[in-house]
């Protein structure tokens, strides 16, 4: 072989070695600069903005509307975390319930909402029932059974009366509210 061919082959081999070295080094630097997934929480697999869940009865009449301005769902969980949940529920006759909270969780079947932090429940008055305002730390709303329950302490105001209790069960359809355990009341109308 001639010296010219050997020089060209050597030059090509050196250039190839340099290209391989630079490529390997570039890939290695990109890998080490990429953020590590270890030790970090995975983000949500989906988010909802200004979401509304409306259920109708068999006659097409609205039963309830659940609204939440923001929600996020995480892969592997059977529930969705919601902020500022609000539920408007129509019971028998034009009885209206409004439930509001700072945070909540709705199950995957969208049949139950656990509302937490600064929960307030307002029930409008009808002919034989006074309006109610109920405050509590959390409430579980079973949307299918039309029941709201709390096991952490409630404060109820209705007209000049105020009541406190440890537990509460409210039948949203009938408008009945049952207070349980350490029920206390006072009249503030004088």
Rosetta constraint file for C-alpha pairs under 8 A:
AtomPair CA 1 CA 5 HARMONIC 6.70 0.50
AtomPair CA 1 CA 6 HARMONIC 7.04 0.50
AtomPair CA 2 CA 6 HARMONIC 6.51 0.50
AtomPair CA 3 CA 7 HARMONIC 6.10 0.50
AtomPair CA 4 CA 8 HARMONIC 6.20 0.50
AtomPair CA 5 CA 9 HARMONIC 6.13 0.50
AtomPair CA 6 CA 10 HARMONIC 6.06 0.50
AtomPair CA 7 CA 11 HARMONIC 6.02 0.50
AtomPair CA 8 CA 12 HARMONIC 6.09 0.50
AtomPair CA 9 CA 13 HARMONIC 6.11 0.50
AtomPair CA 10 CA 14 HARMONIC 6.16 0.50
AtomPair CA 11 CA 15 HARMONIC 6.17 0.50
AtomPair CA 12 CA 16 HARMONIC 6.09 0.50
AtomPair CA 13 CA 17 HARMONIC 6.14 0.50
AtomPair CA 14 CA 18 HARMONIC 6.23 0.50
AtomPair CA 15 CA 19 HARMONIC 6.21 0.50
AtomPair CA 16 CA 20 HARMONIC 6.12 0.50
AtomPair CA 17 CA 21 HARMONIC 6.08 0.50
AtomPair CA 18 CA 22 HARMONIC 6.10 0.50
AtomPair CA 19 CA 23 HARMONIC 6.05 0.50
AtomPair CA 20 CA 24 HARMONIC 6.10 0.50
AtomPair CA 21 CA 25 HARMONIC 6.08 0.50
AtomPair CA 22 CA 26 HARMONIC 6.01 0.50
AtomPair CA 23 CA 27 HARMONIC 6.24 0.50
AtomPair CA 24 CA 28 HARMONIC 6.15 0.50
AtomPair CA 25 CA 29 HARMONIC 6.20 0.50
AtomPair CA 26 CA 30 HARMONIC 6.30 0.50
AtomPair CA 27 CA 31 HARMONIC 6.22 0.50
AtomPair CA 28 CA 32 HARMONIC 6.34 0.50
AtomPair CA 29 CA 33 HARMONIC 6.10 0.50
AtomPair CA 30 CA 34 HARMONIC 6.19 0.50
AtomPair CA 36 CA 40 HARMONIC 7.97 0.50
AtomPair CA 42 CA 74 HARMONIC 7.96 0.50
AtomPair CA 43 CA 74 HARMONIC 7.00 0.50
AtomPair CA 44 CA 72 HARMONIC 5.91 0.50
AtomPair CA 44 CA 73 HARMONIC 5.40 0.50
AtomPair CA 44 CA 74 HARMONIC 4.50 0.50
AtomPair CA 44 CA 75 HARMONIC 6.84 0.50
AtomPair CA 45 CA 72 HARMONIC 7.69 0.50
AtomPair CA 45 CA 73 HARMONIC 6.02 0.50
AtomPair CA 45 CA 74 HARMONIC 5.35 0.50
AtomPair CA 45 CA 75 HARMONIC 5.71 0.50
AtomPair CA 46 CA 72 HARMONIC 5.92 0.50
AtomPair CA 46 CA 73 HARMONIC 5.56 0.50
AtomPair CA 46 CA 74 HARMONIC 7.22 0.50
AtomPair CA 47 CA 70 HARMONIC 7.25 0.50
AtomPair CA 47 CA 71 HARMONIC 5.48 0.50
AtomPair CA 47 CA 72 HARMONIC 4.31 0.50
AtomPair CA 47 CA 73 HARMONIC 6.33 0.50
AtomPair CA 48 CA 69 HARMONIC 7.80 0.50
AtomPair CA 48 CA 70 HARMONIC 5.60 0.50
AtomPair CA 48 CA 71 HARMONIC 4.97 0.50
AtomPair CA 48 CA 72 HARMONIC 6.35 0.50
AtomPair CA 49 CA 68 HARMONIC 7.61 0.50
AtomPair CA 49 CA 69 HARMONIC 5.42 0.50
AtomPair CA 49 CA 70 HARMONIC 4.67 0.50
AtomPair CA 49 CA 71 HARMONIC 6.62 0.50
AtomPair CA 50 CA 67 HARMONIC 7.15 0.50
AtomPair CA 50 CA 68 HARMONIC 5.89 0.50
AtomPair CA 50 CA 69 HARMONIC 4.07 0.50
AtomPair CA 50 CA 70 HARMONIC 6.05 0.50
AtomPair CA 51 CA 67 HARMONIC 5.77 0.50
AtomPair CA 51 CA 68 HARMONIC 5.50 0.50
AtomPair CA 51 CA 69 HARMONIC 6.14 0.50
AtomPair CA 51 CA 70 HARMONIC 7.15 0.50
AtomPair CA 51 CA 71 HARMONIC 7.96 0.50
AtomPair CA 52 CA 65 HARMONIC 6.73 0.50
AtomPair CA 52 CA 66 HARMONIC 5.68 0.50
AtomPair CA 52 CA 67 HARMONIC 4.54 0.50
AtomPair CA 52 CA 68 HARMONIC 6.72 0.50
AtomPair CA 53 CA 65 HARMONIC 5.60 0.50
AtomPair CA 53 CA 66 HARMONIC 5.00 0.50
AtomPair CA 53 CA 67 HARMONIC 6.41 0.50
AtomPair CA 54 CA 62 HARMONIC 7.11 0.50
AtomPair CA 54 CA 63 HARMONIC 7.62 0.50
AtomPair CA 54 CA 64 HARMONIC 5.87 0.50
AtomPair CA 54 CA 65 HARMONIC 4.42 0.50
AtomPair CA 54 CA 66 HARMONIC 6.42 0.50
AtomPair CA 55 CA 62 HARMONIC 6.00 0.50
AtomPair CA 55 CA 63 HARMONIC 5.60 0.50
AtomPair CA 55 CA 64 HARMONIC 5.57 0.50
AtomPair CA 55 CA 65 HARMONIC 6.56 0.50
AtomPair CA 56 CA 60 HARMONIC 5.32 0.50
AtomPair CA 56 CA 61 HARMONIC 5.26 0.50
AtomPair CA 56 CA 62 HARMONIC 4.34 0.50
AtomPair CA 56 CA 63 HARMONIC 5.25 0.50
AtomPair CA 56 CA 64 HARMONIC 7.34 0.50
AtomPair CA 57 CA 61 HARMONIC 5.45 0.50
AtomPair CA 57 CA 62 HARMONIC 6.47 0.50
AtomPair CA 57 CA 63 HARMONIC 6.27 0.50
AtomPair CA 62 CA 90 HARMONIC 7.37 0.50
AtomPair CA 63 CA 89 HARMONIC 6.03 0.50
AtomPair CA 63 CA 90 HARMONIC 5.31 0.50
AtomPair CA 63 CA 91 HARMONIC 7.26 0.50
AtomPair CA 64 CA 87 HARMONIC 6.89 0.50
AtomPair CA 64 CA 88 HARMONIC 5.46 0.50
AtomPair CA 64 CA 89 HARMONIC 4.23 0.50
AtomPair CA 64 CA 90 HARMONIC 5.97 0.50
AtomPair CA 65 CA 87 HARMONIC 5.64 0.50
AtomPair CA 65 CA 88 HARMONIC 5.25 0.50
AtomPair CA 65 CA 89 HARMONIC 6.55 0.50
AtomPair CA 66 CA 85 HARMONIC 7.13 0.50
AtomPair CA 66 CA 86 HARMONIC 5.72 0.50
AtomPair CA 66 CA 87 HARMONIC 4.33 0.50
AtomPair CA 66 CA 88 HARMONIC 6.50 0.50
AtomPair CA 67 CA 85 HARMONIC 5.83 0.50
AtomPair CA 67 CA 86 HARMONIC 5.18 0.50
AtomPair CA 67 CA 87 HARMONIC 6.27 0.50
AtomPair CA 68 CA 82 HARMONIC 6.37 0.50
AtomPair CA 68 CA 83 HARMONIC 6.17 0.50
AtomPair CA 68 CA 84 HARMONIC 5.80 0.50
AtomPair CA 68 CA 85 HARMONIC 4.56 0.50
AtomPair CA 68 CA 86 HARMONIC 6.32 0.50
AtomPair CA 69 CA 82 HARMONIC 7.88 0.50
AtomPair CA 69 CA 83 HARMONIC 6.56 0.50
AtomPair CA 69 CA 84 HARMONIC 6.62 0.50
AtomPair CA 69 CA 85 HARMONIC 7.44 0.50
AtomPair CA 70 CA 82 HARMONIC 5.88 0.50
AtomPair CA 70 CA 83 HARMONIC 5.52 0.50
AtomPair CA 70 CA 84 HARMONIC 7.68 0.50
AtomPair CA 71 CA 80 HARMONIC 6.55 0.50
AtomPair CA 71 CA 81 HARMONIC 5.49 0.50
AtomPair CA 71 CA 82 HARMONIC 4.21 0.50
AtomPair CA 71 CA 83 HARMONIC 6.27 0.50
AtomPair CA 72 CA 80 HARMONIC 5.74 0.50
AtomPair CA 72 CA 81 HARMONIC 5.38 0.50
AtomPair CA 72 CA 82 HARMONIC 6.59 0.50
AtomPair CA 73 CA 77 HARMONIC 7.31 0.50
AtomPair CA 73 CA 79 HARMONIC 6.79 0.50
AtomPair CA 73 CA 80 HARMONIC 4.56 0.50
AtomPair CA 73 CA 81 HARMONIC 6.28 0.50
AtomPair CA 74 CA 80 HARMONIC 7.31 0.50
AtomPair CA 78 CA 107 HARMONIC 6.08 0.50
AtomPair CA 78 CA 108 HARMONIC 5.02 0.50
AtomPair CA 79 CA 105 HARMONIC 6.36 0.50
AtomPair CA 79 CA 106 HARMONIC 5.48 0.50
AtomPair CA 79 CA 107 HARMONIC 4.22 0.50
AtomPair CA 79 CA 108 HARMONIC 4.91 0.50
AtomPair CA 80 CA 105 HARMONIC 5.56 0.50
AtomPair CA 80 CA 106 HARMONIC 5.31 0.50
AtomPair CA 80 CA 107 HARMONIC 6.40 0.50
AtomPair CA 80 CA 108 HARMONIC 6.99 0.50
AtomPair CA 81 CA 103 HARMONIC 7.68 0.50
AtomPair CA 81 CA 104 HARMONIC 6.00 0.50
AtomPair CA 81 CA 105 HARMONIC 4.58 0.50
AtomPair CA 81 CA 106 HARMONIC 6.64 0.50
AtomPair CA 82 CA 103 HARMONIC 5.87 0.50
AtomPair CA 82 CA 104 HARMONIC 5.05 0.50
AtomPair CA 82 CA 105 HARMONIC 5.69 0.50
AtomPair CA 82 CA 106 HARMONIC 7.30 0.50
AtomPair CA 83 CA 102 HARMONIC 5.95 0.50
AtomPair CA 83 CA 103 HARMONIC 4.54 0.50
AtomPair CA 83 CA 104 HARMONIC 6.22 0.50
AtomPair CA 84 CA 100 HARMONIC 6.99 0.50
AtomPair CA 84 CA 101 HARMONIC 5.54 0.50
AtomPair CA 84 CA 102 HARMONIC 4.43 0.50
AtomPair CA 84 CA 103 HARMONIC 5.39 0.50
AtomPair CA 84 CA 104 HARMONIC 7.43 0.50
AtomPair CA 85 CA 100 HARMONIC 5.88 0.50
AtomPair CA 85 CA 101 HARMONIC 5.73 0.50
AtomPair CA 85 CA 102 HARMONIC 6.73 0.50
AtomPair CA 85 CA 103 HARMONIC 6.42 0.50
AtomPair CA 85 CA 104 HARMONIC 6.38 0.50
AtomPair CA 85 CA 115 HARMONIC 7.18 0.50
AtomPair CA 86 CA 98 HARMONIC 7.09 0.50
AtomPair CA 86 CA 99 HARMONIC 5.51 0.50
AtomPair CA 86 CA 100 HARMONIC 4.55 0.50
AtomPair CA 86 CA 101 HARMONIC 6.82 0.50
AtomPair CA 87 CA 97 HARMONIC 7.81 0.50
AtomPair CA 87 CA 98 HARMONIC 5.66 0.50
AtomPair CA 87 CA 99 HARMONIC 5.07 0.50
AtomPair CA 87 CA 100 HARMONIC 6.67 0.50
AtomPair CA 88 CA 96 HARMONIC 6.97 0.50
AtomPair CA 88 CA 97 HARMONIC 5.66 0.50
AtomPair CA 88 CA 98 HARMONIC 4.60 0.50
AtomPair CA 88 CA 99 HARMONIC 6.57 0.50
AtomPair CA 89 CA 96 HARMONIC 5.79 0.50
AtomPair CA 89 CA 97 HARMONIC 5.00 0.50
AtomPair CA 89 CA 98 HARMONIC 6.42 0.50
AtomPair CA 89 CA 172 HARMONIC 7.51 0.50
AtomPair CA 90 CA 94 HARMONIC 6.68 0.50
AtomPair CA 90 CA 95 HARMONIC 5.82 0.50
AtomPair CA 90 CA 96 HARMONIC 4.87 0.50
AtomPair CA 90 CA 97 HARMONIC 6.47 0.50
AtomPair CA 90 CA 172 HARMONIC 7.95 0.50
AtomPair CA 90 CA 173 HARMONIC 7.41 0.50
AtomPair CA 91 CA 95 HARMONIC 5.18 0.50
AtomPair CA 91 CA 96 HARMONIC 6.35 0.50
AtomPair CA 91 CA 97 HARMONIC 7.69 0.50
AtomPair CA 91 CA 172 HARMONIC 5.89 0.50
AtomPair CA 91 CA 173 HARMONIC 4.03 0.50
AtomPair CA 91 CA 174 HARMONIC 6.53 0.50
AtomPair CA 91 CA 175 HARMONIC 7.27 0.50
AtomPair CA 92 CA 173 HARMONIC 5.37 0.50
AtomPair CA 92 CA 174 HARMONIC 6.10 0.50
AtomPair CA 92 CA 175 HARMONIC 7.99 0.50
AtomPair CA 94 CA 126 HARMONIC 7.67 0.50
AtomPair CA 95 CA 123 HARMONIC 7.27 0.50
AtomPair CA 95 CA 124 HARMONIC 6.16 0.50
AtomPair CA 95 CA 125 HARMONIC 7.10 0.50
AtomPair CA 95 CA 126 HARMONIC 6.65 0.50
AtomPair CA 95 CA 175 HARMONIC 7.29 0.50
AtomPair CA 96 CA 123 HARMONIC 5.80 0.50
AtomPair CA 96 CA 124 HARMONIC 5.43 0.50
AtomPair CA 97 CA 121 HARMONIC 6.97 0.50
AtomPair CA 97 CA 122 HARMONIC 5.66 0.50
AtomPair CA 97 CA 123 HARMONIC 4.49 0.50
AtomPair CA 97 CA 124 HARMONIC 6.52 0.50
AtomPair CA 97 CA 172 HARMONIC 7.23 0.50
AtomPair CA 98 CA 121 HARMONIC 5.64 0.50
AtomPair CA 98 CA 122 HARMONIC 5.11 0.50
AtomPair CA 98 CA 123 HARMONIC 6.47 0.50
AtomPair CA 99 CA 119 HARMONIC 7.21 0.50
AtomPair CA 99 CA 120 HARMONIC 5.82 0.50
AtomPair CA 99 CA 121 HARMONIC 4.43 0.50
AtomPair CA 99 CA 122 HARMONIC 6.47 0.50
AtomPair CA 100 CA 115 HARMONIC 7.71 0.50
AtomPair CA 100 CA 118 HARMONIC 7.97 0.50
AtomPair CA 100 CA 119 HARMONIC 5.63 0.50
AtomPair CA 100 CA 120 HARMONIC 5.37 0.50
AtomPair CA 100 CA 121 HARMONIC 6.50 0.50
AtomPair CA 101 CA 115 HARMONIC 5.84 0.50
AtomPair CA 101 CA 116 HARMONIC 5.87 0.50
AtomPair CA 101 CA 117 HARMONIC 5.86 0.50
AtomPair CA 101 CA 118 HARMONIC 5.49 0.50
AtomPair CA 101 CA 119 HARMONIC 4.36 0.50
AtomPair CA 101 CA 120 HARMONIC 6.52 0.50
AtomPair CA 102 CA 115 HARMONIC 7.64 0.50
AtomPair CA 102 CA 116 HARMONIC 6.36 0.50
AtomPair CA 102 CA 117 HARMONIC 5.36 0.50
AtomPair CA 102 CA 118 HARMONIC 6.22 0.50
AtomPair CA 102 CA 119 HARMONIC 7.19 0.50
AtomPair CA 103 CA 115 HARMONIC 5.99 0.50
AtomPair CA 103 CA 116 HARMONIC 5.17 0.50
AtomPair CA 103 CA 117 HARMONIC 6.24 0.50
AtomPair CA 104 CA 113 HARMONIC 6.69 0.50
AtomPair CA 104 CA 114 HARMONIC 5.35 0.50
AtomPair CA 104 CA 115 HARMONIC 4.22 0.50
AtomPair CA 104 CA 116 HARMONIC 5.46 0.50
AtomPair CA 105 CA 113 HARMONIC 5.63 0.50
AtomPair CA 105 CA 114 HARMONIC 5.20 0.50
AtomPair CA 105 CA 115 HARMONIC 6.61 0.50
AtomPair CA 106 CA 110 HARMONIC 5.91 0.50
AtomPair CA 106 CA 111 HARMONIC 7.55 0.50
AtomPair CA 106 CA 112 HARMONIC 5.81 0.50
AtomPair CA 106 CA 113 HARMONIC 4.39 0.50
AtomPair CA 106 CA 114 HARMONIC 6.42 0.50
AtomPair CA 107 CA 111 HARMONIC 6.55 0.50
AtomPair CA 107 CA 112 HARMONIC 5.79 0.50
AtomPair CA 107 CA 113 HARMONIC 6.65 0.50
AtomPair CA 111 CA 142 HARMONIC 6.10 0.50
AtomPair CA 111 CA 143 HARMONIC 5.21 0.50
AtomPair CA 111 CA 144 HARMONIC 5.83 0.50
AtomPair CA 112 CA 140 HARMONIC 6.97 0.50
AtomPair CA 112 CA 141 HARMONIC 5.54 0.50
AtomPair CA 112 CA 142 HARMONIC 4.59 0.50
AtomPair CA 112 CA 143 HARMONIC 5.68 0.50
AtomPair CA 112 CA 144 HARMONIC 7.73 0.50
AtomPair CA 113 CA 140 HARMONIC 5.87 0.50
AtomPair CA 113 CA 141 HARMONIC 5.20 0.50
AtomPair CA 113 CA 142 HARMONIC 6.75 0.50
AtomPair CA 113 CA 143 HARMONIC 7.62 0.50
AtomPair CA 114 CA 138 HARMONIC 7.08 0.50
AtomPair CA 114 CA 139 HARMONIC 5.87 0.50
AtomPair CA 114 CA 140 HARMONIC 4.47 0.50
AtomPair CA 114 CA 141 HARMONIC 6.29 0.50
AtomPair CA 115 CA 119 HARMONIC 6.81 0.50
AtomPair CA 115 CA 138 HARMONIC 5.43 0.50
AtomPair CA 115 CA 139 HARMONIC 5.33 0.50
AtomPair CA 115 CA 140 HARMONIC 6.31 0.50
AtomPair CA 115 CA 141 HARMONIC 7.67 0.50
AtomPair CA 116 CA 137 HARMONIC 5.97 0.50
AtomPair CA 116 CA 138 HARMONIC 4.30 0.50
AtomPair CA 116 CA 139 HARMONIC 6.74 0.50
AtomPair CA 117 CA 136 HARMONIC 7.99 0.50
AtomPair CA 117 CA 137 HARMONIC 5.26 0.50
AtomPair CA 117 CA 138 HARMONIC 6.19 0.50
AtomPair CA 118 CA 135 HARMONIC 7.23 0.50
AtomPair CA 118 CA 136 HARMONIC 6.66 0.50
AtomPair CA 118 CA 137 HARMONIC 5.74 0.50
AtomPair CA 118 CA 138 HARMONIC 7.55 0.50
AtomPair CA 119 CA 135 HARMONIC 5.73 0.50
AtomPair CA 119 CA 136 HARMONIC 5.35 0.50
AtomPair CA 119 CA 137 HARMONIC 5.74 0.50
AtomPair CA 119 CA 138 HARMONIC 5.89 0.50
AtomPair CA 119 CA 139 HARMONIC 7.21 0.50
AtomPair CA 120 CA 133 HARMONIC 6.98 0.50
AtomPair CA 120 CA 134 HARMONIC 5.67 0.50
AtomPair CA 120 CA 135 HARMONIC 4.63 0.50
AtomPair CA 120 CA 136 HARMONIC 6.65 0.50
AtomPair CA 121 CA 132 HARMONIC 7.79 0.50
AtomPair CA 121 CA 133 HARMONIC 5.72 0.50
AtomPair CA 121 CA 134 HARMONIC 4.96 0.50
AtomPair CA 121 CA 135 HARMONIC 6.42 0.50
AtomPair CA 122 CA 131 HARMONIC 7.41 0.50
AtomPair CA 122 CA 132 HARMONIC 5.67 0.50
AtomPair CA 122 CA 133 HARMONIC 4.66 0.50
AtomPair CA 122 CA 134 HARMONIC 6.46 0.50
AtomPair CA 123 CA 131 HARMONIC 5.46 0.50
AtomPair CA 123 CA 132 HARMONIC 5.04 0.50
AtomPair CA 123 CA 133 HARMONIC 6.58 0.50
AtomPair CA 123 CA 175 HARMONIC 7.93 0.50
AtomPair CA 124 CA 130 HARMONIC 7.51 0.50
AtomPair CA 124 CA 131 HARMONIC 4.73 0.50
AtomPair CA 124 CA 132 HARMONIC 6.78 0.50
AtomPair CA 125 CA 129 HARMONIC 5.52 0.50
AtomPair CA 125 CA 130 HARMONIC 4.73 0.50
AtomPair CA 125 CA 131 HARMONIC 3.98 0.50
AtomPair CA 125 CA 132 HARMONIC 7.40 0.50
AtomPair CA 126 CA 130 HARMONIC 6.69 0.50
AtomPair CA 126 CA 131 HARMONIC 7.53 0.50
AtomPair CA 130 CA 158 HARMONIC 6.23 0.50
AtomPair CA 130 CA 159 HARMONIC 6.89 0.50
AtomPair CA 131 CA 158 HARMONIC 5.92 0.50
AtomPair CA 131 CA 159 HARMONIC 7.27 0.50
AtomPair CA 132 CA 156 HARMONIC 6.84 0.50
AtomPair CA 132 CA 157 HARMONIC 5.77 0.50
AtomPair CA 132 CA 158 HARMONIC 4.78 0.50
AtomPair CA 132 CA 159 HARMONIC 7.78 0.50
AtomPair CA 133 CA 156 HARMONIC 5.76 0.50
AtomPair CA 133 CA 157 HARMONIC 5.20 0.50
AtomPair CA 133 CA 158 HARMONIC 6.58 0.50
AtomPair CA 134 CA 154 HARMONIC 6.71 0.50
AtomPair CA 134 CA 155 HARMONIC 5.60 0.50
AtomPair CA 134 CA 156 HARMONIC 4.46 0.50
AtomPair CA 134 CA 157 HARMONIC 6.44 0.50
AtomPair CA 135 CA 154 HARMONIC 5.77 0.50
AtomPair CA 135 CA 155 HARMONIC 5.19 0.50
AtomPair CA 135 CA 156 HARMONIC 6.56 0.50
AtomPair CA 136 CA 150 HARMONIC 7.59 0.50
AtomPair CA 136 CA 152 HARMONIC 7.27 0.50
AtomPair CA 136 CA 153 HARMONIC 6.12 0.50
AtomPair CA 136 CA 154 HARMONIC 4.73 0.50
AtomPair CA 136 CA 155 HARMONIC 6.48 0.50
AtomPair CA 137 CA 152 HARMONIC 6.72 0.50
AtomPair CA 137 CA 153 HARMONIC 7.33 0.50
AtomPair CA 137 CA 154 HARMONIC 7.76 0.50
AtomPair CA 138 CA 150 HARMONIC 6.40 0.50
AtomPair CA 138 CA 152 HARMONIC 7.12 0.50
AtomPair CA 139 CA 148 HARMONIC 6.43 0.50
AtomPair CA 139 CA 149 HARMONIC 5.55 0.50
AtomPair CA 139 CA 150 HARMONIC 4.80 0.50
AtomPair CA 139 CA 151 HARMONIC 7.93 0.50
AtomPair CA 140 CA 148 HARMONIC 5.59 0.50
AtomPair CA 140 CA 149 HARMONIC 5.30 0.50
AtomPair CA 140 CA 150 HARMONIC 6.43 0.50
AtomPair CA 141 CA 146 HARMONIC 7.44 0.50
AtomPair CA 141 CA 147 HARMONIC 5.91 0.50
AtomPair CA 141 CA 148 HARMONIC 4.40 0.50
AtomPair CA 141 CA 149 HARMONIC 6.61 0.50
AtomPair CA 142 CA 146 HARMONIC 5.75 0.50
AtomPair CA 142 CA 147 HARMONIC 5.24 0.50
AtomPair CA 142 CA 148 HARMONIC 6.25 0.50
AtomPair CA 143 CA 147 HARMONIC 6.94 0.50
AtomPair CA 146 CA 171 HARMONIC 6.18 0.50
AtomPair CA 146 CA 172 HARMONIC 5.25 0.50
AtomPair CA 146 CA 173 HARMONIC 6.18 0.50
AtomPair CA 147 CA 169 HARMONIC 6.99 0.50
AtomPair CA 147 CA 170 HARMONIC 5.66 0.50
AtomPair CA 147 CA 171 HARMONIC 4.92 0.50
AtomPair CA 147 CA 172 HARMONIC 5.72 0.50
AtomPair CA 148 CA 168 HARMONIC 7.99 0.50
AtomPair CA 148 CA 169 HARMONIC 5.87 0.50
AtomPair CA 148 CA 170 HARMONIC 5.07 0.50
AtomPair CA 148 CA 171 HARMONIC 6.73 0.50
AtomPair CA 148 CA 172 HARMONIC 7.08 0.50
AtomPair CA 149 CA 167 HARMONIC 7.52 0.50
AtomPair CA 149 CA 168 HARMONIC 5.49 0.50
AtomPair CA 149 CA 169 HARMONIC 4.49 0.50
AtomPair CA 149 CA 170 HARMONIC 6.25 0.50
AtomPair CA 150 CA 154 HARMONIC 7.44 0.50
AtomPair CA 150 CA 167 HARMONIC 5.47 0.50
AtomPair CA 150 CA 168 HARMONIC 5.16 0.50
AtomPair CA 150 CA 169 HARMONIC 6.67 0.50
AtomPair CA 151 CA 166 HARMONIC 6.13 0.50
AtomPair CA 151 CA 167 HARMONIC 4.46 0.50
AtomPair CA 151 CA 168 HARMONIC 6.64 0.50
AtomPair CA 152 CA 166 HARMONIC 5.72 0.50
AtomPair CA 152 CA 167 HARMONIC 6.31 0.50
AtomPair CA 153 CA 164 HARMONIC 7.23 0.50
AtomPair CA 153 CA 165 HARMONIC 5.56 0.50
AtomPair CA 153 CA 166 HARMONIC 3.90 0.50
AtomPair CA 153 CA 167 HARMONIC 5.76 0.50
AtomPair CA 153 CA 168 HARMONIC 7.84 0.50
AtomPair CA 154 CA 164 HARMONIC 5.55 0.50
AtomPair CA 154 CA 165 HARMONIC 5.42 0.50
AtomPair CA 154 CA 166 HARMONIC 6.12 0.50
AtomPair CA 154 CA 167 HARMONIC 6.79 0.50
AtomPair CA 154 CA 168 HARMONIC 7.01 0.50
AtomPair CA 155 CA 162 HARMONIC 7.25 0.50
AtomPair CA 155 CA 163 HARMONIC 5.81 0.50
AtomPair CA 155 CA 164 HARMONIC 4.56 0.50
AtomPair CA 155 CA 165 HARMONIC 6.86 0.50
AtomPair CA 156 CA 162 HARMONIC 5.55 0.50
AtomPair CA 156 CA 163 HARMONIC 4.97 0.50
AtomPair CA 156 CA 164 HARMONIC 6.17 0.50
AtomPair CA 157 CA 161 HARMONIC 5.84 0.50
AtomPair CA 157 CA 162 HARMONIC 4.56 0.50
AtomPair CA 157 CA 163 HARMONIC 6.53 0.50
AtomPair CA 158 CA 162 HARMONIC 6.46 0.50
AtomPair CA 160 CA 187 HARMONIC 5.70 0.50
AtomPair CA 160 CA 188 HARMONIC 5.02 0.50
AtomPair CA 160 CA 189 HARMONIC 4.81 0.50
AtomPair CA 161 CA 185 HARMONIC 7.09 0.50
AtomPair CA 161 CA 186 HARMONIC 5.84 0.50
AtomPair CA 161 CA 187 HARMONIC 4.64 0.50
AtomPair CA 161 CA 188 HARMONIC 6.03 0.50
AtomPair CA 161 CA 189 HARMONIC 7.53 0.50
AtomPair CA 162 CA 185 HARMONIC 5.54 0.50
AtomPair CA 162 CA 186 HARMONIC 5.45 0.50
AtomPair CA 162 CA 187 HARMONIC 6.45 0.50
AtomPair CA 162 CA 188 HARMONIC 7.41 0.50
AtomPair CA 163 CA 183 HARMONIC 6.97 0.50
AtomPair CA 163 CA 184 HARMONIC 5.53 0.50
AtomPair CA 163 CA 185 HARMONIC 4.15 0.50
AtomPair CA 163 CA 186 HARMONIC 6.56 0.50
AtomPair CA 164 CA 182 HARMONIC 7.74 0.50
AtomPair CA 164 CA 183 HARMONIC 5.62 0.50
AtomPair CA 164 CA 184 HARMONIC 5.26 0.50
AtomPair CA 164 CA 185 HARMONIC 6.35 0.50
AtomPair CA 165 CA 179 HARMONIC 6.01 0.50
AtomPair CA 165 CA 180 HARMONIC 6.08 0.50
AtomPair CA 165 CA 181 HARMONIC 5.95 0.50
AtomPair CA 165 CA 182 HARMONIC 5.36 0.50
AtomPair CA 165 CA 183 HARMONIC 4.34 0.50
AtomPair CA 165 CA 184 HARMONIC 6.45 0.50
AtomPair CA 166 CA 179 HARMONIC 7.63 0.50
AtomPair CA 166 CA 180 HARMONIC 6.31 0.50
AtomPair CA 166 CA 181 HARMONIC 5.39 0.50
AtomPair CA 166 CA 182 HARMONIC 6.17 0.50
AtomPair CA 166 CA 183 HARMONIC 7.18 0.50
AtomPair CA 167 CA 179 HARMONIC 5.84 0.50
AtomPair CA 167 CA 180 HARMONIC 4.94 0.50
AtomPair CA 167 CA 181 HARMONIC 6.21 0.50
AtomPair CA 168 CA 177 HARMONIC 7.01 0.50
AtomPair CA 168 CA 178 HARMONIC 5.65 0.50
AtomPair CA 168 CA 179 HARMONIC 4.58 0.50
AtomPair CA 168 CA 180 HARMONIC 6.01 0.50
AtomPair CA 169 CA 177 HARMONIC 5.92 0.50
AtomPair CA 169 CA 178 HARMONIC 5.24 0.50
AtomPair CA 169 CA 179 HARMONIC 6.66 0.50
AtomPair CA 170 CA 175 HARMONIC 7.06 0.50
AtomPair CA 170 CA 176 HARMONIC 5.81 0.50
AtomPair CA 170 CA 177 HARMONIC 4.30 0.50
AtomPair CA 170 CA 178 HARMONIC 6.18 0.50
AtomPair CA 171 CA 175 HARMONIC 5.65 0.50
AtomPair CA 171 CA 176 HARMONIC 5.31 0.50
AtomPair CA 171 CA 177 HARMONIC 6.36 0.50
AtomPair CA 172 CA 176 HARMONIC 7.11 0.50
AtomPair CA 179 CA 183 HARMONIC 6.63 0.50
